């Protein structure tokens, strides 16, 4: 059921409302101390802008293929314009409201050798009259979504959150809140609330034992008029607590690299999975797995459906099932991976009957980067290349087999002759960092090589495993029949 839900992620229709921010990172090396003051000198080599706060929650939903809109406050400034551009690239429906007198909230971080040297915050508190602008906008767009997720960083955008929740509930929406305030009654009417352990204690929760934790959690949500609490407990995992039930989920991570944004991933995944049709317990289980993935990455990262599928298969003791991204979604997933700084490797072929040579070749290709894309000849193009008796296996079956390999992240078909659907055109669309081809080709003979090299990428030629070919497999099968 949980794996099947990954095929329904597009059904999740979610409006995120809250405190949006621009996260800006300056990366560089540190080699000396400033002569002006006892501080390190960082020679900046790159600048990176990311969606932060509630915008990062929306980004997590978008990267899970959910339909997501974002409602928040920005300033009429360059940072606000930059944030709008980021949201557009992330396939997020921007509902941002610009305030003339205040700046877009921005967090500026200087990073050297994976260490944060200093953070500069540019912000002023939004006031209730600014939050009222969001109330008016919420009334305009509420009918376009099934879920409303409030992401509270206590920056003022949600000063009127009680009125917003009432609007959402009157419209029949499921409401989730990632809280910041210690008075949980402010979030009255929410179906789910997701405090971390520290926020839980500040709200009056008692975590001295499992019994007191459960009892105090139930008391808090009952007094506040909230349906259920998903308590995130760091290395202790998570607990879903309602009036009559409690479900505990062990942490699913071996090594923690960075917990930044993990709470955003949890509530984003929970909401998306509820939107995909899972019940609360199963949706939390998926959110717990997503948290285990994201804390193993640096910075405020996101989780893809492919990563979640792989983690879930391990968690379920390798069921043999897997998630195959719909062909029409693959280009968007590749774009998201590039935004995360991942190196894209591309190769293409027929892969009609999978054999040992294919498996070794694809594993070698994947080892050159972070994500491997396989361009797969459609049935018509194989028939043109190999003859009318081929392919042996149709496109969908070949795609299923190839995508199930641990080395392959995405499969995308090509070969529609009337549309000029060639490998070179597909490669130009994807613009991989590395183009890999098997055989004894010269680089200049490889389709798409010119484009990849022009974009600063590299082209690699790998040798095939001797004696392994689809033609040989077919010949052996024919001989055995005779």
Wavefront OBJ file of the C-alpha trace (Angstrom):
o trace
v 0.000 0.000 0.000
v 2.783 2.444 0.927
v 4.731 1.764 -2.281
v 1.549 2.059 -4.319
v 0.972 5.516 -2.839
v 4.074 6.757 -4.664
v 2.129 6.353 -7.895
v -0.537 8.759 -6.547
v 1.652 11.661 -5.456
v 0.123 13.962 -8.078
v -3.182 13.613 -6.231
v -1.791 15.583 -3.290
v -3.005 19.183 -3.598
v -1.515 21.313 -0.838
v -1.385 25.007 0.025
v 1.534 25.986 2.258
v 0.999 29.170 4.268
v 3.666 30.701 6.449
v 6.914 32.555 6.937
v 8.897 32.425 3.705
v 12.607 33.210 3.531
v 15.513 33.367 1.138
v 18.471 31.249 2.271
v 21.690 32.578 0.744
v 25.008 30.740 1.011
v 28.456 32.112 0.230
v 30.972 29.267 -0.158
v 34.726 29.729 -0.046
v 38.046 28.686 1.415
v 39.693 30.073 4.546
v 43.452 30.472 4.566
v 44.268 33.328 6.897
v 43.096 35.618 9.689
v 42.130 39.183 8.863
v 44.731 41.840 9.839
v 41.802 44.132 10.725
v 40.282 41.883 13.406
v 40.739 38.323 14.743
v 38.304 36.798 12.253
v 38.865 34.333 9.386
v 39.060 35.663 5.836
v 36.845 33.644 3.481
v 37.620 33.935 -0.213
v 34.178 33.497 -1.760
v 34.121 31.147 -4.749
v 30.390 30.546 -5.213
v 26.983 31.902 -4.233
v 23.909 29.721 -3.758
v 20.321 30.850 -3.189
v 17.648 28.509 -1.823
v 14.039 28.653 -0.713
v 13.852 28.800 3.087
v 11.261 28.580 5.847
v 7.775 27.826 4.539
v 9.185 28.019 1.009
v 11.431 25.045 1.809
v 8.359 23.097 2.960
v 6.704 23.829 -0.396
v 9.896 22.797 -2.187
v 9.869 19.448 -0.383
v 6.295 18.837 -1.543
v 7.093 19.813 -5.125
v 10.097 17.466 -5.181
v 7.745 14.672 -4.117
v 5.539 15.462 -7.146
v 2.717 16.969 -5.094
v 0.745 19.906 -6.443
v 1.709 22.792 -4.168
v 0.980 26.473 -3.783
v 2.760 28.861 -1.421
v 1.209 31.814 0.377
v 3.499 34.145 2.310
v 4.853 37.676 2.711
v 7.869 39.165 0.944
v 9.234 42.639 0.402
v 9.309 44.590 -2.835
v 13.026 43.966 -3.247
v 15.644 41.927 -5.096
v 15.495 39.094 -2.529
v 11.748 38.807 -3.059
v 12.239 38.689 -6.830
v 14.928 36.020 -6.425
v 12.611 33.923 -4.234
v 9.814 34.115 -6.793
v 12.223 32.885 -9.480
v 13.345 29.959 -7.317
v 9.735 28.963 -6.674
v 8.929 29.064 -10.378
v 11.902 26.789 -11.129
v 10.705 24.396 -8.429
v 7.240 24.112 -9.998
v 5.552 25.842 -7.040
v 2.452 27.957 -7.547
v 3.524 31.260 -6.005
v 0.832 33.136 -4.072
v 3.281 35.516 -2.370
v 2.079 38.936 -1.251
v 4.564 41.824 -1.438
v 4.722 44.358 1.407
v 6.158 47.703 0.389
v 7.589 48.808 3.742
v 9.395 45.645 4.921
v 12.172 43.500 3.431
v 11.994 39.883 2.332
v 13.339 37.777 5.197
v 16.804 36.565 4.224
v 19.370 34.412 6.015
v 22.898 34.943 4.699
v 25.433 32.239 5.598
v 29.183 32.149 4.949
v 30.379 28.541 4.603
v 34.001 27.390 4.553
v 34.972 23.715 4.315
v 31.416 22.672 5.225
v 31.516 24.823 8.370
v 29.315 27.862 8.919
v 31.544 30.852 9.725
v 28.794 33.417 10.316
v 25.085 33.972 9.606
v 23.601 37.366 8.805
v 19.828 37.790 9.277
v 18.009 40.479 7.327
v 14.477 40.683 8.669
v 11.833 42.737 10.400
v 8.713 41.366 12.072
v 5.582 41.397 9.948
v 2.569 42.855 11.759
v -1.081 41.694 12.026
v -2.124 44.139 9.294
v 0.353 42.423 6.955
v -0.927 38.987 7.982
v -4.434 40.231 7.161
v -3.296 40.474 3.534
v -2.670 36.723 3.618
v -6.112 36.113 5.110
v -7.689 37.886 2.139
v -5.520 35.941 -0.336
v -6.277 32.652 1.432
v -10.002 33.191 0.884
v -9.326 33.649 -2.843
v -7.307 30.462 -3.388
v -8.517 28.011 -0.723
v -10.878 26.118 -3.043
v -7.988 25.069 -5.309
v -6.392 22.836 -2.653
v -7.382 19.886 -0.454
v -4.836 20.371 2.342
v -3.577 23.509 4.075
v -0.183 23.343 5.780
v 0.840 26.196 8.089
v 4.580 26.628 8.570
v 5.151 28.920 11.540
v 8.582 30.472 12.143
v 7.121 33.282 14.298
v 8.042 36.022 11.823
v 4.549 37.531 11.745
v 3.036 36.124 8.552
v 0.776 33.880 10.668
v -0.245 36.510 13.210
v -3.853 35.784 12.193
v -3.465 32.005 12.023
v -6.587 31.290 14.082
v -8.730 33.053 11.497
v -6.859 31.242 8.714
v -7.475 27.826 10.273
v -11.168 28.638 10.658
v -11.339 29.576 6.945
v -9.654 26.314 5.971
v -11.891 24.172 8.183
v -15.069 25.861 6.944
v -13.901 25.012 3.434
v -13.555 21.347 4.454
v -9.772 21.202 4.261
v -7.385 19.036 6.265
v -5.111 21.337 8.276
v -1.566 20.621 9.448
v 0.650 22.954 11.479
v 4.387 23.035 12.127
v 4.217 25.195 15.280
v 6.543 27.753 16.794
v 4.469 29.253 19.613
v 4.336 27.616 23.038
v 0.591 28.306 23.345
v -0.811 25.520 21.202
v -4.355 26.850 21.542
v -3.391 29.376 18.871
v -3.594 26.424 16.440
v -7.072 25.316 17.564
v -8.901 23.314 14.920
v -5.796 21.827 13.270
v -5.996 18.130 12.392
v -2.270 17.530 12.944
v 0.462 19.455 14.717
v 4.177 18.541 14.432
v 6.290 19.984 17.255
v 9.829 18.837 17.946
v 10.796 17.722 21.423
v 11.981 21.156 22.537
v 8.798 22.837 21.280
v 6.761 20.150 23.021
v 8.454 20.886 26.347
v 8.032 24.662 25.941
v 4.318 24.056 25.368
v 4.110 22.259 28.711
v 4.820 18.682 27.618
v 6.530 16.278 30.021
v 9.045 13.949 28.377
v 10.478 12.433 31.565
v 8.979 9.040 30.685
v 6.937 7.456 27.910
v 3.863 7.480 30.120
v 4.122 11.166 31.024
v 4.969 12.057 27.448
v 1.840 10.351 26.155
v -0.400 11.727 28.876
v 0.859 15.303 28.541
v 0.647 15.181 24.749
v -2.975 14.051 24.928
v -3.736 16.752 27.456
v -2.153 19.441 25.284
v -4.038 18.534 22.119
v -7.319 18.086 23.997
v -7.049 21.492 25.634
v -5.972 23.124 22.366
v -8.654 21.437 20.260
v -6.175 19.706 17.939
v -6.778 16.310 16.347
v -3.368 14.627 16.710
v 0.276 15.360 17.454
v 3.245 14.038 15.513
v 6.110 14.531 17.947
v 9.551 14.442 16.328
v 12.068 13.136 18.855
v 15.450 13.320 17.127
v 17.425 10.080 17.612
v 14.369 8.545 19.324
v 12.343 8.769 16.132
v 8.749 9.981 16.121
v 5.480 9.410 17.965
v 1.998 9.873 16.517
v -0.335 10.596 19.435
v -4.092 11.074 19.328
v -6.845 10.786 21.924
v -6.991 6.993 21.768
v -3.850 5.846 19.934
v -0.075 6.133 20.056
v 2.311 4.834 17.406
v 6.089 5.017 17.783
v 8.524 5.033 14.871
v 12.226 4.330 15.330
v 14.703 6.725 13.705
v 15.718 5.506 10.227
v 19.218 6.960 9.816
v 22.701 5.532 10.226
v 24.714 8.738 10.100
v 23.543 12.327 10.580
v 25.218 14.959 8.404
v 22.871 17.911 8.947
v 19.463 18.236 10.616
v 18.751 21.588 8.916
v 15.259 21.533 7.429
v 14.441 18.026 8.665
v 11.227 19.269 10.273
v 10.208 20.800 6.948
v 10.714 17.448 5.233
v 8.680 15.614 7.885
v 5.541 17.747 7.646
v 5.861 18.063 3.848
v 6.091 14.279 3.422
v 3.315 13.625 5.931
v 0.954 15.969 4.094
v 1.889 14.675 0.653
v 1.338 11.068 1.698
v -2.019 11.897 3.235
v -2.883 13.560 -0.070
v -1.765 10.434 -1.927
v -4.317 8.396 0.033
v -2.395 6.911 2.957
v -3.870 6.741 6.449
v -2.168 8.757 9.196
v -0.027 5.914 10.573
v 1.344 4.904 7.168
v 1.866 8.548 6.169
v 3.939 9.139 9.313
v 5.943 5.997 8.555
v 6.833 7.489 5.172
v 7.667 10.856 6.775
v 9.980 9.065 9.205
v 11.795 7.365 6.333
v 12.111 10.707 4.509
v 13.635 12.292 7.617
v 16.203 9.494 7.731
v 17.216 10.295 4.176
v 17.339 14.076 4.446
v 19.474 14.278 7.613
v 22.145 12.322 5.750
v 22.514 15.253 3.353
v 24.146 18.639 3.849
v 21.961 21.728 4.177
v 18.205 22.056 3.820
v 17.729 19.182 1.377
v 14.747 17.404 -0.146
v 13.750 13.802 -0.818
v 12.726 12.395 -4.192
v 10.133 9.669 -4.804
v 12.952 7.437 -6.090
v 14.949 7.835 -2.869
v 11.870 7.193 -0.771
v 11.056 4.080 -2.787
v 14.571 2.693 -2.320
v 14.500 3.393 1.418
v 11.036 1.879 1.756
v 12.077 -1.299 -0.081
v 14.933 -1.767 2.396
v 12.625 -1.011 5.305
v 10.120 -3.608 4.050
v 12.914 -6.167 3.633
v 13.171 -5.858 -0.150
v 9.673 -6.647 -1.380
v 10.781 -6.663 -5.002
v 8.487 -3.736 -5.721
v 9.878 -0.379 -6.809
v 8.759 3.040 -7.890
v 9.225 3.900 -11.552
v 8.870 7.615 -12.154
v 6.286 8.377 -14.861
v 8.151 9.256 -18.058
v 6.607 12.737 -18.133
v 8.039 13.505 -14.661
v 11.632 12.456 -15.291
v 12.837 15.744 -16.799
v 11.486 17.637 -13.777
v 13.202 15.206 -11.402
v 16.485 15.678 -13.267
v 16.107 19.447 -12.962
v 15.559 19.132 -9.197
v 18.684 16.952 -8.880
v 20.740 19.552 -10.734
v 19.469 22.242 -8.376
v 20.745 20.096 -5.504
v 24.207 20.048 -7.101
v 24.087 16.392 -8.126
v 26.156 15.221 -11.104
v 23.992 13.730 -13.886
v 25.256 10.822 -15.999
v 23.465 9.811 -19.210
v 23.624 6.744 -21.416
v 21.248 5.226 -23.932
v 20.482 1.947 -25.624
v 17.884 -0.696 -26.467
v 18.427 -2.988 -23.446
v 16.101 -5.521 -25.045
v 17.193 -8.553 -23.024
v 19.084 -7.589 -19.880
v 22.350 -9.495 -19.401
v 25.535 -9.335 -17.318
v 27.215 -6.943 -19.725
v 24.391 -4.433 -19.339
v 24.459 -4.665 -15.536
v 28.224 -4.101 -15.323
v 28.120 -1.277 -17.869
v 25.340 0.593 -16.068
v 27.058 0.171 -12.697
v 30.262 1.650 -14.149
v 28.313 4.551 -15.642
v 26.556 5.314 -12.330
v 29.885 5.317 -10.486
v 30.938 8.374 -12.492
v 28.309 10.656 -10.930
v 25.369 10.922 -8.569
v 22.368 10.098 -10.774
v 22.147 7.883 -13.870
v 19.617 8.567 -16.629
v 19.029 5.838 -19.224
v 17.596 6.884 -22.576
v 15.644 3.848 -23.795
v 14.874 3.230 -27.462
v 11.141 2.806 -27.966
v 9.810 -0.244 -29.784
v 9.518 1.472 -33.177
v 13.117 2.692 -33.140
v 14.409 -0.770 -32.207
v 12.493 -2.278 -35.103
v 14.089 0.254 -37.434
v 17.556 -0.540 -36.064
v 17.358 -4.310 -35.504
v 14.622 -5.535 -37.807
v 10.877 -6.273 -37.549
v 11.375 -9.233 -35.167
v 12.721 -6.931 -32.459
v 12.286 -5.937 -29.722
v 11.754 -9.142 -27.839
v 10.416 -7.219 -24.838
v 8.136 -4.157 -25.187
v 9.078 -0.707 -23.895
v 7.177 -0.758 -20.587
v 8.650 -4.137 -19.598
v 12.169 -3.048 -20.537
v 11.735 0.192 -18.599
v 10.525 -1.707 -15.526
v 13.510 -4.071 -15.570
v 16.099 -1.320 -16.141
v 14.650 1.046 -13.552
v 14.725 -1.751 -10.943
v 18.532 -1.836 -11.079
v 20.224 -0.126 -8.144
v 22.486 1.778 -10.539
v 19.639 3.372 -12.530
v 17.783 6.412 -11.243
v 15.595 7.320 -14.228
v 14.492 5.852 -17.527
v 13.182 8.013 -20.345
v 12.127 6.684 -23.771
v 12.914 8.176 -27.170
v 12.639 7.270 -30.830
v 9.477 8.826 -32.291
v 10.691 9.222 -35.870
v 8.074 11.781 -36.931
v 9.053 14.097 -34.052
v 12.815 13.940 -34.541
v 13.036 12.200 -31.168
v 16.723 11.276 -31.377
v 19.369 10.545 -28.718
v 21.124 13.806 -29.619
v 17.968 15.845 -29.033
v 17.262 14.071 -25.746
v 20.830 14.697 -24.576
v 20.527 18.371 -25.525
v 17.334 18.586 -23.442
v 18.875 16.921 -20.380
v 22.389 18.437 -20.693
v 24.080 15.774 -18.563
v 27.398 16.379 -16.848
v 28.740 13.107 -18.229
v 27.727 11.240 -21.389
v 28.650 7.537 -21.423
v 28.652 5.204 -24.418
v 29.604 1.546 -24.631
v 31.744 0.073 -27.418
v 34.754 1.205 -29.410
v 33.387 4.585 -30.523
v 35.472 7.687 -31.020
v 34.113 10.624 -29.035
v 33.238 12.615 -32.156
v 31.091 9.706 -33.393
v 28.826 9.683 -30.347
v 25.412 11.338 -30.671
v 25.125 14.298 -28.314
v 28.852 14.464 -27.528
v 29.288 17.865 -29.147
v 26.574 19.401 -26.974
v 27.886 17.881 -23.721
v 31.435 19.037 -24.382
v 30.240 22.522 -25.327
v 28.458 22.727 -21.960
v 31.656 21.870 -20.102
v 30.757 18.212 -19.546
v 32.703 15.078 -20.352
v 32.203 12.095 -22.650
v 33.365 8.611 -21.647
v 33.558 5.386 -23.665
v 33.290 2.086 -21.779
v 34.218 -1.331 -23.143
v 31.587 -4.063 -23.268
v 31.952 -7.385 -21.453
v 33.284 -9.927 -23.964
v 30.722 -12.404 -25.218
v 27.746 -10.564 -23.754
v 25.182 -9.225 -26.200
v 21.445 -9.430 -26.739
v 22.022 -10.988 -30.175
v 24.075 -13.793 -28.606
v 21.379 -14.428 -26.013
v 18.760 -14.701 -28.777
v 20.966 -17.043 -30.841
v 21.510 -19.327 -27.843
v 17.773 -19.432 -27.188
v 17.070 -20.290 -30.834
v 19.710 -23.054 -30.830
v 18.296 -24.586 -27.673
v 14.862 -24.790 -29.321
v 16.263 -26.556 -32.393
l 1 2 3 4 5 6 7 8 9 10 11 12 13 14 15 16 17 18 19 20 21 22 23 24 25 26 27 28 29 30 31 32 33 34 35 36 37 38 39 40 41 42 43 44 45 46 47 48 49 50 51 52 53 54 55 56 57 58 59 60 61 62 63 64 65 66 67 68 69 70 71 72 73 74 75 76 77 78 79 80 81 82 83 84 85 86 87 88 89 90 91 92 93 94 95 96 97 98 99 100 101 102 103 104 105 106 107 108 109 110 111 112 113 114 115 116 117 118 119 120 121 122 123 124 125 126 127 128 129 130 131 132 133 134 135 136 137 138 139 140 141 142 143 144 145 146 147 148 149 150 151 152 153 154 155 156 157 158 159 160 161 162 163 164 165 166 167 168 169 170 171 172 173 174 175 176 177 178 179 180 181 182 183 184 185 186 187 188 189 190 191 192 193 194 195 196 197 198 199 200 201 202 203 204 205 206 207 208 209 210 211 212 213 214 215 216 217 218 219 220 221 222 223 224 225 226 227 228 229 230 231 232 233 234 235 236 237 238 239 240 241 242 243 244 245 246 247 248 249 250 251 252 253 254 255 256 257 258 259 260 261 262 263 264 265 266 267 268 269 270 271 272 273 274 275 276 277 278 279 280 281 282 283 284 285 286 287 288 289 290 291 292 293 294 295 296 297 298 299 300 301 302 303 304 305 306 307 308 309 310 311 312 313 314 315 316 317 318 319 320 321 322 323 324 325 326 327 328 329 330 331 332 333 334 335 336 337 338 339 340 341 342 343 344 345 346 347 348 349 350 351 352 353 354 355 356 357 358 359 360 361 362 363 364 365 366 367 368 369 370 371 372 373 374 375 376 377 378 379 380 381 382 383 384 385 386 387 388 389 390 391 392 393 394 395 396 397 398 399 400 401 402 403 404 405 406 407 408 409 410 411 412 413 414 415 416 417 418 419 420 421 422 423 424 425 426 427 428 429 430 431 432 433 434 435 436 437 438 439 440 441 442 443 444 445 446 447 448 449 450 451 452 453 454 455 456 457 458 459 460 461 462 463 464 465 466 467 468 469 470 471 472 473 474 475 476 477 478 479 480 481 482
